[in-house]
Amino acid sequence: MRPARPELAPRPGLSRDEMESLQRRVAEAAVFEDDLPFDPTRVSLDSPETENETLTDAIAPGGDADSPPPLVAGIDQSFLDDRALSAVVVLRGGEVVERVHAVSDLELPYIPGLLSFREGGPILDALAELDRDPDLLVFDGSGRIHFRQAGLATHLGVVCDAPSIGVAKSLLCGTPDEDVDGRPEGWRTPIRADDSVDPVGGHPASPETTIGYAFQSRQYDSRPIVNPLYVSPGHRLSAATTVDLVSRLSGQYKLPEPTRLADAYADEAKAQYED
């Protein structure tokens, strides 16, 4: 998978002002509406055969029930001192069809709001190793829930011009409509823009603007309360469709299956470099 907008790719050597300026350019280029090359109802964790049998009636008008389910890539990282190991796991339905990774030098420390400049280059290195282009990218990080509406999932989604989703474990900015504590599995509430979110280009940032959702993916009777995920569109997706897709990609664990598998693969691949 090669960048479609390489001029917007995160790159080392920029000042903080230059990085924030580039994020605003990315946000201006981002599309926070549905512009998908696939029917979102085809996204599931079923095997392709089972999916064709059980979801035919759910295909959106104009959709093709005979087409294969879309390719969904989960992306995560582990770290080796001053290097990042970026892992990509590609699913078609519930079947893993490709796994790749790349090890790259890190140029920056972690800086809140500038994660894409630390991890974006290494992730692009891993995506370049893929034999096929995914239809959907799912990132461990924020998308539109970001101070400049250009988190990791938005930045790399725009650079690759691919539909993308950000799934974060903590809330970077914005305000949920309701209290998020102790909610049942499947619950969701909008995250609205607040004073920490800048309006960028044609993307407003008023209290009425939904920039993502808090989504309760799992609760377990035998465990303490599980916190929600914070899901937001990266590129070419609306907030509502984004949280629906994450729900479809949720298995038996808190994290959606694509990023959970990418996390596990990152740890597996890391072991070969530590011996």
C-alpha positions in Angstrom: 0.0 0.0 0.0 1.6 3.3 -1.2 0.7 6.8 -0.1 -1.7 8.6 -2.3 -0.8 12.0 -0.8 2.9 11.7 0.1 3.3 15.4 0.5 1.1 15.2 3.6 3.0 12.3 5.2 4.4 12.9 8.6 8.1 13.5 8.4 10.9 14.2 10.9 12.7 17.4 11.4 9.7 19.7 11.6 9.2 22.2 14.4 6.1 21.9 16.6 4.5 24.8 14.7 5.2 23.1 11.4 3.8 19.8 12.6 0.6 21.4 13.8 0.3 23.3 10.5 0.6 20.1 8.6 -2.1 18.5 10.7 -4.4 21.4 9.8 -3.7 20.7 6.1 -4.5 17.0 6.7 -7.8 17.9 8.5 -8.8 20.2 5.6 -8.2 17.3 3.2 -10.1 14.8 5.4 -13.6 13.6 4.6 -15.8 12.9 7.6 -18.6 11.5 5.6 -19.2 8.0 4.2 -17.2 7.5 1.0 -16.7 3.8 0.9 -15.7 1.3 -1.8 -17.7 -1.4 0.0 -21.1 -2.0 1.6 -20.5 -1.5 5.4 -23.0 -4.2 6.1 -20.5 -6.7 4.6 -18.1 -6.0 7.4 -18.2 -8.8 10.0 -16.1 -11.4 11.8 -17.9 -14.3 10.0 -16.0 -16.5 7.6 -16.6 -15.4 4.0 -18.8 -18.5 3.4 -20.9 -17.9 6.5 -21.2 -14.2 5.8 -22.6 -14.9 2.4 -25.1 -17.3 3.8 -26.3 -15.2 6.7 -26.1 -11.5 5.6 -27.5 -11.6 2.1 -30.8 -10.0 3.3 -28.8 -7.3 5.0 -26.9 -6.1 2.0 -27.7 -2.4 1.3 -29.6 -1.6 -1.9 -27.2 -1.7 -4.8 -24.8 -3.9 -2.9 -23.4 -7.1 -4.3 -24.0 -10.2 -2.2 -21.7 -12.2 -4.3 -18.7 -10.0 -3.8 -16.1 -11.0 -1.2 -16.2 -9.2 2.2 -13.9 -6.2 2.4 -10.3 -6.4 3.5 -10.0 -4.9 6.9 -6.5 -4.1 8.3 -5.7 -3.7 12.0 -2.6 -1.7 12.8 -0.6 -1.6 16.0 2.9 -1.3 17.3 5.4 -2.5 19.8 8.8 -0.9 20.6 12.4 -1.9 20.7 14.3 0.8 22.5 14.5 3.6 19.9 12.8 1.6 17.2 9.1 0.9 16.4 7.8 -2.5 15.2 4.7 -1.7 13.2 2.4 -4.7 12.6 -0.5 -5.0 10.1 -3.0 -7.9 10.2 -5.5 -8.0 7.3 -8.8 -9.8 7.7 -11.5 -10.9 5.3 -14.4 -11.6 7.5 -13.0 -13.7 10.4 -10.1 -15.0 8.3 -6.5 -13.6 8.5 -5.3 -13.3 4.9 -2.0 -11.4 5.5 0.4 -10.3 8.2 3.3 -8.0 7.7 5.6 -5.9 9.9 8.4 -3.4 9.6 11.0 -2.2 12.1 11.8 1.6 11.8 13.8 4.1 13.8 11.8 6.5 16.0 12.6 10.2 15.4 10.4 11.7 18.2 9.4 11.0 21.8 5.6 10.7 22.5 4.0 14.1 22.5 0.2 14.3 23.1 -1.5 15.4 19.9 1.5 14.7 17.7 1.4 10.9 17.7 1.3 10.6 14.0 4.8 12.2 13.7 6.2 9.6 16.0 4.4 6.5 14.7 3.1 7.5 11.3 6.3 6.9 9.3 6.9 3.4 10.8 3.3 2.5 10.1 3.6 3.6 6.4 6.8 1.4 6.2 4.7 -1.6 7.3 1.8 -0.8 5.0 4.2 -0.7 2.1 5.0 -4.4 2.8 1.4 -5.5 2.0 0.7 -7.5 -1.1 -2.9 -6.1 -1.4 -4.5 -2.8 -0.5 -7.0 -3.0 2.4 -10.5 -1.5 2.0 -10.5 -0.3 5.6 -7.7 0.7 8.1 -8.3 0.4 11.8 -5.8 2.2 14.0 -4.9 2.0 17.7 -5.2 5.8 18.2 -7.5 8.7 17.6 -9.0 10.0 14.4 -11.2 13.1 14.4 -11.2 13.1 18.3 -8.1 15.3 18.2 -7.2 18.9 19.0 -6.9 19.7 15.3 -9.2 17.0 14.0 -6.2 15.1 12.6 -5.2 12.2 14.8 -3.2 9.2 13.7 -6.1 7.5 11.9 -7.0 10.8 10.1 -3.4 11.6 9.2 -2.6 8.2 7.7 -6.1 7.7 6.3 -5.7 10.9 4.3 -2.1 10.1 3.2 -3.3 6.7 1.9 -6.7 8.0 0.8 -8.3 5.0 2.5 -11.3 4.7 4.8 -9.9 4.7 8.3 -11.0 4.4 11.9 -9.4 5.5 15.1 -9.9 3.4 18.2 -8.4 4.9 21.4 -8.4 3.6 24.9 -8.6 7.1 26.5 -10.3 10.4 25.5 -7.9 12.9 24.1 -10.4 15.8 23.8 -14.1 16.5 23.4 -17.0 15.9 25.8 -19.3 12.8 25.9 -23.1 13.5 26.0 -23.5 11.1 29.0 -21.4 9.8 31.8 -19.4 6.8 30.5 -18.8 4.8 33.7 -20.2 1.3 34.2 -22.2 1.2 30.9 -23.6 -2.1 29.5 -22.0 -3.9 26.5 -23.1 -2.3 23.3 -23.8 1.2 24.8 -22.6 4.3 22.9 -22.8 8.0 23.3 -21.6 10.9 21.0 -18.4 12.8 21.8 -18.9 16.5 21.0 -16.3 19.0 20.1 -15.4 21.4 23.0 -13.1 24.4 23.4 -10.0 22.2 23.0 -11.0 21.3 19.4 -10.1 23.7 16.6 -12.4 24.3 13.7 -10.4 23.4 10.6 -11.3 24.1 7.0 -14.9 23.0 6.4 -15.1 21.0 9.6 -16.8 22.9 12.5 -16.0 22.4 16.1 -19.1 23.6 18.0 -20.8 21.8 20.9 -23.2 20.3 18.3 -20.4 18.7 16.3 -20.1 14.9 16.8 -16.4 14.0 16.5 -16.7 10.4 17.6 -18.3 8.1 20.1 -17.7 6.4 23.4 -18.4 2.8 22.8 -18.8 0.1 25.4 -17.5 -2.9 23.5 -17.5 -5.4 26.4 -18.4 -5.9 30.1 -17.6 -9.1 32.0 -19.5 -10.3 35.1 -16.3 -11.8 36.5 -14.2 -8.7 36.2 -14.1 -5.1 37.4 -15.8 -2.5 35.3 -14.4 -2.2 31.7 -13.9 1.3 30.4 -15.3 2.2 27.0 -13.4 2.7 23.8 -13.3 6.1 22.1 -14.0 5.6 18.4 -13.7 8.3 15.7 -13.7 8.6 11.9 -10.2 8.8 10.4 -11.1 9.5 6.7 -14.0 8.8 4.4 -16.3 7.8 7.2 -19.0 9.4 9.3 -18.9 9.1 13.0 -22.1 7.0 13.1 -20.9 4.5 10.5 -17.5 4.4 12.3 -19.0 3.2 15.6 -21.3 0.7 13.7 -18.2 -0.8 12.0 -16.3 -1.1 15.3 -19.3 -2.9 16.7 -19.3 -5.3 13.8 -15.6 -5.9 14.3 -15.9 -6.6 18.0 -15.2 -10.2 19.1 -14.9 -11.6 22.6 -12.4 -8.9 23.8 -12.5 -5.2 24.5 -10.5 -4.2 21.4 -11.9 -4.8 17.9 -10.5 -7.9 16.5 -8.3 -6.3 13.8 -6.3 -4.2 16.3 -6.3 -7.0 18.9 -4.7 -9.3 16.4 -2.2 -6.7 15.3 -1.2 -6.1 18.9 -0.7 -9.8 19.4 1.3 -10.1 16.2 3.5 -7.0 17.1 4.5 -8.8 20.4 5.1 -12.1 18.5 7.3 -10.4 15.9 9.1 -8.4 18.5 10.3 -11.6 20.2 12.5 -12.5 17.2 14.4 -9.2 17.5 15.0 -9.7 21.3 16.7 -13.1 21.1 
